[in-house]
Amino acid sequence: MPRQMPKEKIHPNYEAVQVKCACGSSFETRSTHKGDIHVEICSACHPFFTGKQRLVDTAGRVERFRRKYAKSTEAQAAK
């Protein structure tokens, strides 16, 4: 079955646009948006897709959590 286009004169133009990320990656997609799309994070640099997660530690919270968790596992192991 051939792909049917939407009815004329009732839909916005659906054209190819360039998506550019802050990491330097870019790809082409189709959108009703006029002009290029600039994003801060994409699948090339997002931790979920890359598997490399950066922990942003504010006020030592991550380290404090790790120390607290280490103490509780030591207490359970001593029982």
KEVEX-97810 format. One record per residue: residue number from 1; residue in three letters; x, y, z of N, C-alpha, C in turn. Coordinates in pm, whole numbers, always signed. Each point is the difference from the previous one (the first is absolute). Layout:
BEGIN
NUM,Ala,X,Y,Z,X,Y,Z,X,Y,Z
...
% end
This chain:
BEGIN
1,Met,+85,-117,+0,-85,+117,+0,+90,+124,+0
2,Pro,-16,+89,-92,+83,+121,-4,-32,+93,+116
3,Arg,+102,+71,+43,-15,+92,+112,-79,+123,-45
4,Gln,-108,+30,+70,-84,+114,-36,+44,+123,+76
5,Met,+5,+110,-68,+34,+127,+62,-125,+58,+64
6,Pro,+17,+86,+102,-115,+61,+64,-77,+90,-97
7,Lys,-120,+31,+36,-83,+86,-85,+70,+133,-23
8,Glu,-16,+53,-117,+62,+126,-37,-63,+117,+74
9,Lys,+81,+100,+33,-40,+129,+56,-59,-5,+141
10,Ile,+9,-113,+71,-49,-2,+138,+110,-37,+99
11,His,+115,-48,-49,+110,-41,+86,+120,+92,-21
12,Pro,+82,+20,+104,+122,+81,-19,+100,-76,-87
13,Asn,+94,+72,-56,+104,-63,-83,+87,-89,+86
14,Tyr,+26,-118,-50,+80,-102,+69,+127,-17,-81
15,Glu,+109,+65,+45,+122,+4,-79,+119,-53,+79
16,Ala,+107,-27,-72,+124,-49,+62,+68,+115,+74
17,Val,+43,-27,+126,+73,+98,+80,+125,-67,+56
18,Gln,+98,+80,+35,+125,-49,+58,-7,+21,+152
19,Val,+25,-106,+78,+4,+9,+146,+147,+3,+40
20,Lys,+41,+104,+74,+139,+16,+42,+8,+1,+151
21,Cys,+90,-83,+54,+18,-12,+145,+119,+83,+45
22,Ala,+3,+34,+128,+111,+74,+58,+130,-81,-3
23,Cys,-10,-133,-6,+120,-85,-4,+64,-4,-138
24,Gly,-68,+57,-100,+53,+2,-136,-67,-99,-93
25,Ser,-78,-89,+53,-71,-99,-81,-116,+68,-73
26,Ser,-31,-49,-120,-116,+53,-72,-60,-110,-86
27,Phe,-129,+12,-25,-70,-96,-86,-119,+70,-64
28,Glu,-53,-61,-102,-112,+58,-73,-128,-76,+35
29,Thr,-108,+74,+16,-130,-58,+26,-104,+84,-71
30,Arg,-124,-39,+11,-108,+77,-61,-85,+60,+111
31,Ser,-43,+126,-22,-74,+70,+103,-79,+115,-63
32,Thr,-97,+51,+77,-73,+119,-42,+71,+125,+48
33,His,+105,-16,+80,+78,+112,+52,+75,+67,-115
34,Lys,+4,+132,+1,+72,+72,-106,+145,+21,+43
35,Gly,+94,-36,-84,+142,+19,+29,+59,-115,+78
36,Asp,+129,+14,+34,+70,-104,+74,-45,-4,+146
37,Ile,+15,-118,+62,-35,-18,+141,+132,-18,+76
38,His,+21,+77,+106,+120,-9,+83,-40,-57,+136
39,Val,+66,-111,+39,-30,-66,+127,+126,-4,+86
40,Glu,-17,-15,+130,+113,-5,+92,+52,-142,+20
41,Ile,-86,-100,-17,+39,-138,+23,-72,-89,-101
42,Cys,+70,-101,-50,-58,-90,-101,+37,-144,+34
43,Ser,-39,-93,-85,+29,-141,+27,+149,-32,-10
44,Ala,+79,+85,-64,+144,-23,-9,+73,+36,+129
45,Cys,-59,+90,+81,+69,+43,+122,-81,-22,+128
46,His,-123,-48,-10,-82,-23,+119,+48,-125,+74
47,Pro,+15,+6,+133,+51,-114,+77,-82,-128,-16
48,Phe,-129,+10,-21,-84,-120,-15,+42,-79,-123
49,Phe,+30,+68,-108,+35,-68,-124,+148,-36,-8
50,Thr,+87,+78,+62,+144,-26,-7,+46,-100,+104
51,Gly,-73,-13,+110,+40,-90,+107,+103,+61,+93
52,Lys,+37,+124,-22,+97,+69,+85,-74,+105,+80
53,Gln,-16,-25,+127,-75,+92,+83,+94,+85,+82
54,Arg,-25,+129,+2,+77,+93,+82,-86,+36,+119
55,Leu,+55,-12,+118,-70,+43,+120,+43,+142,+33
56,Val,-96,+89,+6,+30,+136,+38,-24,+10,+149
57,Asp,+109,+5,+76,-8,-1,+146,-8,+142,+52
58,Thr,-114,+34,+60,-16,+132,+59,+4,-15,+151
59,Ala,+90,+70,+61,+15,+3,+146,+35,-137,+59
60,Gly,+65,-87,-77,+46,-129,+52,-111,-98,+30
61,Arg,-115,+13,-59,-113,-88,+31,+24,-143,-43
62,Val,+62,-19,-116,+24,-135,-49,+97,-72,+93
63,Glu,+109,+66,+38,+98,-61,+90,-61,-30,+136
64,Arg,-81,+90,+52,-66,-21,+129,-93,-121,-8
65,Phe,-73,-16,-111,-89,-115,-17,+82,-129,-3
66,Arg,+112,+0,-72,+84,-120,-8,+56,-40,+135
67,Arg,+43,+98,+81,+51,-31,+135,-111,-58,+87
68,Lys,-118,+58,-7,-114,-47,+79,-37,-143,-40
69,Tyr,-3,-27,-130,-35,-132,-50,+106,-102,+39
70,Ala,+126,+39,-4,+108,-91,+39,-11,-39,+146
71,Lys,-37,+94,+87,-16,-29,+143,-114,-98,+22
72,Ser,-112,+16,-72,-115,-88,+21,+30,-141,-49
73,Thr,+76,-15,-107,+34,-137,-46,+100,-66,+93
74,Glu,+90,+77,+60,+94,-56,+98,-75,-48,+124
75,Ala,-101,+75,+44,-78,-38,+117,-80,-128,-26
76,Gln,-54,-14,-120,-75,-120,-34,+92,-121,-13
77,Ala,+121,+20,-48,+95,-109,-15,+50,-50,+137
78,Ala,+1,+89,+100,+47,-36,+134,-103,-85,+74
79,Lys,-125,+5,-40,-106,-77,+70,+12,-146,-19
% end
